[in-house]
Amino acid sequence: MDIKELTERYQDRFDAHYLQDDNGTGRKGRKRKKEVETPNFLKDVIRPILDTLPDLLPEYGFTKTTDDYAMYGEYYRIKAGIVLVG
């Protein structure tokens, strides 16, 4: 996995989503349904990086991340097994 590739792919999705948003009105001024899913930096970049840690650093006891995460202030708290990351 290449971090640069992940961030570039996220940036492309981000640009496509918000460009679509700028062109957003259809006939009679109604909003068109979004065709591109809203990009999510946590899901698209951070979690794939964290999910490689168990293979790269097995001695630290990491496991794959779960959907069990929450915002605390401006930060995410993500669990990777018993280890709290983020």
N, C-alpha and C positions, 0 to 999 in steps of 0.2 A: 504494500500500500504506500502510496506517495501522498504526503500531506499537501504538497502544492497542487497535485491533481484534484484532490478532494475539495480544496478551497476554490480552485478555478471552476469546477463543476457547479459548486454552490453559487458562485458569483454569476455564472451563466443563467442558472435557474432564477436567481434573484432578479437579474436584469429582465429576463423574459416575463416574469410575473408582474413586475412593476411597470414595464413598458405596456403590457396588456392593460394594466390598471389605468394608465394615462389615456389610453384610447378607449376608455370604458363605456361610453354610452352607445346604445343601439338606436333602433327606430323610436321615434316619439320621446327621446330623452331618457329612456329606461336603461338601467344598468344591464349589461350583458353578463351572462353567467361566466365565471372564470374557467378558462380551459387549462391553465397551468396551476398545479397545486402550489400553495404557499410554501416557500422554502423555509426550512427549519435548521439553523446552524447546529444546534445540539444533535439532532437526528442525522444530519447529512455529513457532519465533519467530526464533532467531538466524540460521539459514541463509537464510530468506526475506529478511531484512533485508540480509544480505551479498550475496545474489544480485541486489539492485537496484543495487548500487554500480557495476557496469560501465556501466549506462545513465545513471546520475546523474553519475558522475565519469570519463568516458572518458579524460581526460588522464592519469590515474594508472595505467592499464594493468591494472585489475582484470579478472578473468574470473569466471565462475560458480564457486561452490564445488563440490567433489567429495566423495565419501564417504571421502576420504583425510584423516582427522583422528584425533587421539589425545589422551588425557588426560595432562597433565604436572602432577603435584601436584593442585591444585584447579582447573586451567585447561585449556581445550581449545586445541589448536593446529590451526587450520584453514587449508588452502591455498586461495587464490583465484588460480589461475595460478601465477606465480612469487612472488607476494606471500604472506607468512605473516601471517595475521590471527589475533587472539585471544590 
